[in-house]
Amino acid sequence: MLSTVKSFLLLTASFEGVQNLKEIKWPLLALAILATLCIMGIGIAVAEESIIGMFAAIIGLIAIMGLGFKTKKKMRENGTL
């Protein structure tokens, strides 16, 4: 079992993008967490039968996702991604 884990780790470490995984993009992580909270908010609003809550969570999700794509594009253009 241990040799299987070591083989898997060596295999994944050989991919080119592994070094980029070590650098956490904090703004993108924060936006991903906020988007996840909006998705949870949609579920809670559906359970509570709150149409206003559903629309608010959906609008928030769309805004946060748009901001995330905009931020990612800007980071890619600056070479920080």
Distance bins in CASP14 RR format, pairs under 12 A and 6 or more apart:
PFRMAT RR
TARGET T0000
AUTHOR 0000-0000-0000
RMODE 2
METHOD distances of the structure
MODEL  1
1 7 0 0 0 0 0 1 0 0 0 0 0
1 8 0 0 0 0 0 1 0 0 0 0 0
2 8 0 0 0 0 0 1 0 0 0 0 0
2 9 0 0 0 0 0 1 0 0 0 0 0
3 9 0 0 0 0 0 1 0 0 0 0 0
3 10 0 0 0 0 0 1 0 0 0 0 0
4 10 0 0 0 0 0 1 0 0 0 0 0
4 11 0 0 0 0 0 1 0 0 0 0 0
5 11 0 0 0 0 0 1 0 0 0 0 0
5 12 0 0 0 0 0 1 0 0 0 0 0
6 12 0 0 0 0 0 1 0 0 0 0 0
6 13 0 0 0 0 0 1 0 0 0 0 0
7 13 0 0 0 0 0 1 0 0 0 0 0
7 14 0 0 0 0 0 1 0 0 0 0 0
8 14 0 0 0 0 0 1 0 0 0 0 0
8 15 0 0 0 0 0 1 0 0 0 0 0
9 15 0 0 0 0 0 1 0 0 0 0 0
9 18 0 0 0 0 0 1 0 0 0 0 0
10 18 0 0 0 0 0 1 0 0 0 0 0
11 18 0 0 0 0 0 1 0 0 0 0 0
12 18 1 0 0 1 0 0 0 0 0 0 0
12 21 0 0 0 0 1 0 0 0 0 0 0
13 19 0 0 0 0 1 0 0 0 0 0 0
13 21 0 0 0 0 0 1 0 0 0 0 0
13 22 0 0 0 0 0 1 0 0 0 0 0
15 21 0 0 0 0 1 0 0 0 0 0 0
17 23 0 0 0 0 0 1 0 0 0 0 0
20 79 0 0 0 0 0 1 0 0 0 0 0
20 80 0 0 0 0 0 1 0 0 0 0 0
20 81 0 0 0 0 1 0 0 0 0 0 0
23 29 0 0 0 0 0 1 0 0 0 0 0
23 75 0 0 0 0 0 1 0 0 0 0 0
23 80 0 0 0 0 1 0 0 0 0 0 0
23 81 0 0 0 0 1 0 0 0 0 0 0
24 30 0 0 0 0 0 1 0 0 0 0 0
24 32 0 0 0 0 0 1 0 0 0 0 0
25 31 0 0 0 0 1 0 0 0 0 0 0
25 32 0 0 0 0 1 0 0 0 0 0 0
25 68 0 0 0 0 0 1 0 0 0 0 0
25 71 0 0 0 0 1 0 0 0 0 0 0
25 72 0 0 0 0 1 0 0 0 0 0 0
25 74 0 0 0 0 0 1 0 0 0 0 0
25 75 1 0 0 1 0 0 0 0 0 0 0
25 76 0 0 0 0 0 1 0 0 0 0 0
25 79 0 0 0 0 0 1 0 0 0 0 0
25 80 0 0 0 0 1 0 0 0 0 0 0
25 81 1 0 0 1 0 0 0 0 0 0 0
26 32 0 0 0 0 0 1 0 0 0 0 0
26 33 0 0 0 0 0 1 0 0 0 0 0
26 71 0 0 0 0 0 1 0 0 0 0 0
26 75 0 0 0 0 0 1 0 0 0 0 0
26 80 0 0 0 0 0 1 0 0 0 0 0
27 33 0 0 0 0 0 1 0 0 0 0 0
27 34 0 0 0 0 0 1 0 0 0 0 0
27 64 0 0 0 0 0 1 0 0 0 0 0
27 67 0 0 0 0 1 0 0 0 0 0 0
27 68 0 0 0 0 1 0 0 0 0 0 0
27 70 0 0 0 0 0 1 0 0 0 0 0
27 71 1 0 1 0 0 0 0 0 0 0 0
27 72 0 0 0 0 1 0 0 0 0 0 0
27 74 0 0 0 0 1 0 0 0 0 0 0
27 75 1 0 0 1 0 0 0 0 0 0 0
27 80 0 0 0 0 1 0 0 0 0 0 0
27 81 0 0 0 0 0 1 0 0 0 0 0
28 34 0 0 0 0 0 1 0 0 0 0 0
28 35 0 0 0 0 0 1 0 0 0 0 0
28 64 0 0 0 0 0 1 0 0 0 0 0
28 65 0 0 0 0 0 1 0 0 0 0 0
28 67 0 0 0 0 0 1 0 0 0 0 0
28 68 1 0 0 1 0 0 0 0 0 0 0
28 69 0 0 0 0 0 1 0 0 0 0 0
28 70 0 0 0 0 0 1 0 0 0 0 0
28 71 1 0 0 1 0 0 0 0 0 0 0
28 72 1 0 0 1 0 0 0 0 0 0 0
28 73 0 0 0 0 0 1 0 0 0 0 0
28 74 0 0 0 0 0 1 0 0 0 0 0
28 75 1 0 0 1 0 0 0 0 0 0 0
28 76 0 0 0 0 0 1 0 0 0 0 0
28 80 0 0 0 0 0 1 0 0 0 0 0
28 81 0 0 0 0 1 0 0 0 0 0 0
29 35 0 0 0 0 0 1 0 0 0 0 0
29 36 0 0 0 0 0 1 0 0 0 0 0
29 68 0 0 0 0 0 1 0 0 0 0 0
29 71 0 0 0 0 0 1 0 0 0 0 0
29 72 0 0 0 0 0 1 0 0 0 0 0
30 36 0 0 0 0 0 1 0 0 0 0 0
30 37 0 0 0 0 0 1 0 0 0 0 0
30 64 0 0 0 0 1 0 0 0 0 0 0
30 67 0 0 0 0 0 1 0 0 0 0 0
30 68 0 0 0 0 1 0 0 0 0 0 0
30 71 0 0 0 0 1 0 0 0 0 0 0
31 37 0 0 0 0 0 1 0 0 0 0 0
31 38 0 0 0 0 0 1 0 0 0 0 0
31 60 0 0 0 0 0 1 0 0 0 0 0
31 61 0 0 0 0 0 1 0 0 0 0 0
31 63 0 0 0 0 0 1 0 0 0 0 0
31 64 1 0 1 0 0 0 0 0 0 0 0
31 65 0 0 0 0 1 0 0 0 0 0 0
31 66 0 0 0 0 1 0 0 0 0 0 0
31 67 1 0 0 1 0 0 0 0 0 0 0
31 68 1 0 1 0 0 0 0 0 0 0 0
31 69 0 0 0 0 1 0 0 0 0 0 0
31 70 0 0 0 0 1 0 0 0 0 0 0
31 71 1 0 0 1 0 0 0 0 0 0 0
31 72 0 0 0 0 1 0 0 0 0 0 0
31 75 0 0 0 0 0 1 0 0 0 0 0
32 38 0 0 0 0 0 1 0 0 0 0 0
32 39 0 0 0 0 0 1 0 0 0 0 0
32 61 0 0 0 0 0 1 0 0 0 0 0
32 64 0 0 0 0 1 0 0 0 0 0 0
32 65 0 0 0 0 1 0 0 0 0 0 0
32 67 0 0 0 0 0 1 0 0 0 0 0
32 68 0 0 0 0 1 0 0 0 0 0 0
32 69 0 0 0 0 0 1 0 0 0 0 0
32 71 0 0 0 0 0 1 0 0 0 0 0
32 72 0 0 0 0 0 1 0 0 0 0 0
33 39 0 0 0 0 0 1 0 0 0 0 0
33 40 0 0 0 0 0 1 0 0 0 0 0
33 64 0 0 0 0 1 0 0 0 0 0 0
33 68 0 0 0 0 0 1 0 0 0 0 0
34 40 0 0 0 0 0 1 0 0 0 0 0
34 41 0 0 0 0 0 1 0 0 0 0 0
34 57 0 0 0 0 0 1 0 0 0 0 0
34 60 0 0 0 0 1 0 0 0 0 0 0
34 61 0 0 0 0 1 0 0 0 0 0 0
34 63 0 0 0 0 1 0 0 0 0 0 0
34 64 1 0 1 0 0 0 0 0 0 0 0
34 65 0 0 0 0 1 0 0 0 0 0 0
34 66 0 0 0 0 0 1 0 0 0 0 0
34 67 0 0 0 0 1 0 0 0 0 0 0
34 68 0 0 0 0 1 0 0 0 0 0 0
34 71 0 0 0 0 0 1 0 0 0 0 0
35 41 0 0 0 0 0 1 0 0 0 0 0
35 42 0 0 0 0 0 1 0 0 0 0 0
35 57 0 0 0 0 0 1 0 0 0 0 0
35 58 0 0 0 0 0 1 0 0 0 0 0
35 60 0 0 0 0 1 0 0 0 0 0 0
35 61 1 0 1 0 0 0 0 0 0 0 0
35 62 0 0 0 0 1 0 0 0 0 0 0
35 63 0 0 0 0 1 0 0 0 0 0 0
35 64 1 0 1 0 0 0 0 0 0 0 0
35 65 1 0 1 0 0 0 0 0 0 0 0
35 66 0 0 0 0 1 0 0 0 0 0 0
35 67 0 0 0 0 1 0 0 0 0 0 0
35 68 0 0 0 0 1 0 0 0 0 0 0
35 69 0 0 0 0 0 1 0 0 0 0 0
36 42 0 0 0 0 0 1 0 0 0 0 0
36 43 0 0 0 0 0 1 0 0 0 0 0
36 57 0 0 0 0 0 1 0 0 0 0 0
36 61 0 0 0 0 1 0 0 0 0 0 0
36 64 0 0 0 0 1 0 0 0 0 0 0
36 65 0 0 0 0 0 1 0 0 0 0 0
37 43 0 0 0 0 0 1 0 0 0 0 0
37 44 0 0 0 0 0 1 0 0 0 0 0
37 57 0 0 0 0 1 0 0 0 0 0 0
37 60 0 0 0 0 1 0 0 0 0 0 0
37 61 0 0 0 0 1 0 0 0 0 0 0
37 64 0 0 0 0 1 0 0 0 0 0 0
38 44 0 0 0 0 0 1 0 0 0 0 0
38 45 0 0 0 0 0 1 0 0 0 0 0
38 53 0 0 0 0 0 1 0 0 0 0 0
38 54 0 0 0 0 0 1 0 0 0 0 0
38 55 0 0 0 0 0 1 0 0 0 0 0
38 56 0 0 0 0 1 0 0 0 0 0 0
38 57 1 0 1 0 0 0 0 0 0 0 0
38 58 1 0 0 1 0 0 0 0 0 0 0
38 59 0 0 0 0 1 0 0 0 0 0 0
38 60 1 0 1 0 0 0 0 0 0 0 0
38 61 1 1 0 0 0 0 0 0 0 0 0
38 62 0 0 0 0 1 0 0 0 0 0 0
38 63 0 0 0 0 1 0 0 0 0 0 0
38 64 1 0 0 1 0 0 0 0 0 0 0
38 65 0 0 0 0 1 0 0 0 0 0 0
38 66 0 0 0 0 0 1 0 0 0 0 0
38 67 0 0 0 0 0 1 0 0 0 0 0
39 45 0 0 0 0 0 1 0 0 0 0 0
39 46 0 0 0 0 0 1 0 0 0 0 0
39 54 0 0 0 0 0 1 0 0 0 0 0
39 57 1 0 0 1 0 0 0 0 0 0 0
39 58 0 0 0 0 1 0 0 0 0 0 0
39 60 0 0 0 0 0 1 0 0 0 0 0
39 61 1 0 0 1 0 0 0 0 0 0 0
39 62 0 0 0 0 0 1 0 0 0 0 0
39 64 0 0 0 0 0 1 0 0 0 0 0
39 65 0 0 0 0 0 1 0 0 0 0 0
40 46 0 0 0 0 0 1 0 0 0 0 0
40 47 0 0 0 0 0 1 0 0 0 0 0
40 57 0 0 0 0 1 0 0 0 0 0 0
40 61 0 0 0 0 0 1 0 0 0 0 0
41 47 0 0 0 0 1 0 0 0 0 0 0
41 48 0 0 0 0 1 0 0 0 0 0 0
41 50 0 0 0 0 1 0 0 0 0 0 0
41 53 1 0 0 1 0 0 0 0 0 0 0
41 54 0 0 0 0 1 0 0 0 0 0 0
41 55 0 0 0 0 0 1 0 0 0 0 0
41 56 0 0 0 0 1 0 0 0 0 0 0
41 57 1 0 1 0 0 0 0 0 0 0 0
41 58 0 0 0 0 1 0 0 0 0 0 0
41 59 0 0 0 0 0 1 0 0 0 0 0
41 60 0 0 0 0 1 0 0 0 0 0 0
41 61 0 0 0 0 1 0 0 0 0 0 0
42 48 0 0 0 0 0 1 0 0 0 0 0
42 50 0 0 0 0 0 1 0 0 0 0 0
42 51 0 0 0 0 0 1 0 0 0 0 0
42 53 0 0 0 0 1 0 0 0 0 0 0
42 54 1 0 0 1 0 0 0 0 0 0 0
42 55 0 0 0 0 1 0 0 0 0 0 0
42 56 0 0 0 0 1 0 0 0 0 0 0
42 57 1 0 1 0 0 0 0 0 0 0 0
42 58 1 0 0 1 0 0 0 0 0 0 0
42 59 0 0 0 0 0 1 0 0 0 0 0
42 60 0 0 0 0 1 0 0 0 0 0 0
42 61 1 0 0 1 0 0 0 0 0 0 0
42 62 0 0 0 0 0 1 0 0 0 0 0
43 49 0 0 0 0 0 1 0 0 0 0 0
43 50 0 0 0 0 1 0 0 0 0 0 0
43 53 0 0 0 0 1 0 0 0 0 0 0
43 54 0 0 0 0 1 0 0 0 0 0 0
43 57 1 0 0 1 0 0 0 0 0 0 0
43 58 0 0 0 0 0 1 0 0 0 0 0
43 61 0 0 0 0 0 1 0 0 0 0 0
44 50 0 0 0 0 1 0 0 0 0 0 0
44 53 0 0 0 0 1 0 0 0 0 0 0
44 54 0 0 0 0 1 0 0 0 0 0 0
44 56 0 0 0 0 0 1 0 0 0 0 0
44 57 0 0 0 0 1 0 0 0 0 0 0
45 51 1 0 0 1 0 0 0 0 0 0 0
45 52 1 0 0 1 0 0 0 0 0 0 0
45 53 1 0 1 0 0 0 0 0 0 0 0
45 54 1 0 1 0 0 0 0 0 0 0 0
45 55 0 0 0 0 1 0 0 0 0 0 0
45 56 1 0 0 1 0 0 0 0 0 0 0
45 57 1 0 1 0 0 0 0 0 0 0 0
45 58 0 0 0 0 1 0 0 0 0 0 0
45 59 0 0 0 0 0 1 0 0 0 0 0
45 60 0 0 0 0 0 1 0 0 0 0 0
45 61 0 0 0 0 0 1 0 0 0 0 0
46 53 0 0 0 0 1 0 0 0 0 0 0
46 54 1 0 0 1 0 0 0 0 0 0 0
46 55 0 0 0 0 0 1 0 0 0 0 0
46 57 0 0 0 0 1 0 0 0 0 0 0
46 58 0 0 0 0 0 1 0 0 0 0 0
47 53 0 0 0 0 0 1 0 0 0 0 0
47 54 0 0 0 0 0 1 0 0 0 0 0
47 57 0 0 0 0 0 1 0 0 0 0 0
48 54 0 0 0 0 1 0 0 0 0 0 0
48 57 0 0 0 0 0 1 0 0 0 0 0
50 56 0 0 0 0 1 0 0 0 0 0 0
50 57 0 0 0 0 1 0 0 0 0 0 0
51 57 0 0 0 0 0 1 0 0 0 0 0
51 58 0 0 0 0 0 1 0 0 0 0 0
52 58 0 0 0 0 0 1 0 0 0 0 0
52 59 0 0 0 0 0 1 0 0 0 0 0
53 59 0 0 0 0 1 0 0 0 0 0 0
53 60 0 0 0 0 0 1 0 0 0 0 0
53 61 0 0 0 0 0 1 0 0 0 0 0
54 60 0 0 0 0 0 1 0 0 0 0 0
54 61 0 0 0 0 0 1 0 0 0 0 0
55 61 0 0 0 0 0 1 0 0 0 0 0
55 62 0 0 0 0 0 1 0 0 0 0 0
56 62 0 0 0 0 0 1 0 0 0 0 0
56 63 0 0 0 0 0 1 0 0 0 0 0
57 63 0 0 0 0 0 1 0 0 0 0 0
57 64 0 0 0 0 0 1 0 0 0 0 0
58 64 0 0 0 0 0 1 0 0 0 0 0
58 65 0 0 0 0 0 1 0 0 0 0 0
59 65 0 0 0 0 0 1 0 0 0 0 0
59 66 0 0 0 0 0 1 0 0 0 0 0
60 66 0 0 0 0 1 0 0 0 0 0 0
60 67 0 0 0 0 1 0 0 0 0 0 0
61 67 0 0 0 0 0 1 0 0 0 0 0
61 68 0 0 0 0 0 1 0 0 0 0 0
62 68 0 0 0 0 0 1 0 0 0 0 0
62 69 0 0 0 0 0 1 0 0 0 0 0
63 69 0 0 0 0 0 1 0 0 0 0 0
63 70 0 0 0 0 0 1 0 0 0 0 0
64 70 0 0 0 0 0 1 0 0 0 0 0
64 71 0 0 0 0 0 1 0 0 0 0 0
65 71 0 0 0 0 0 1 0 0 0 0 0
65 72 0 0 0 0 0 1 0 0 0 0 0
66 72 0 0 0 0 1 0 0 0 0 0 0
66 73 0 0 0 0 1 0 0 0 0 0 0
66 74 0 0 0 0 0 1 0 0 0 0 0
67 73 0 0 0 0 0 1 0 0 0 0 0
67 74 0 0 0 0 0 1 0 0 0 0 0
68 74 0 0 0 0 1 0 0 0 0 0 0
68 75 0 0 0 0 1 0 0 0 0 0 0
68 76 0 0 0 0 0 1 0 0 0 0 0
68 81 0 0 0 0 0 1 0 0 0 0 0
69 75 0 0 0 0 0 1 0 0 0 0 0
69 76 0 0 0 0 0 1 0 0 0 0 0
70 76 0 0 0 0 0 1 0 0 0 0 0
70 77 0 0 0 0 0 1 0 0 0 0 0
71 77 0 0 0 0 0 1 0 0 0 0 0
71 78 0 0 0 0 0 1 0 0 0 0 0
71 80 0 0 0 0 0 1 0 0 0 0 0
71 81 0 0 0 0 1 0 0 0 0 0 0
72 78 0 0 0 0 0 1 0 0 0 0 0
72 79 0 0 0 0 0 1 0 0 0 0 0
72 80 0 0 0 0 0 1 0 0 0 0 0
72 81 1 0 0 1 0 0 0 0 0 0 0
73 79 0 0 0 0 0 1 0 0 0 0 0
73 80 0 0 0 0 0 1 0 0 0 0 0
73 81 0 0 0 0 1 0 0 0 0 0 0
74 80 0 0 0 0 1 0 0 0 0 0 0
74 81 0 0 0 0 1 0 0 0 0 0 0
75 81 1 0 1 0 0 0 0 0 0 0 0
END
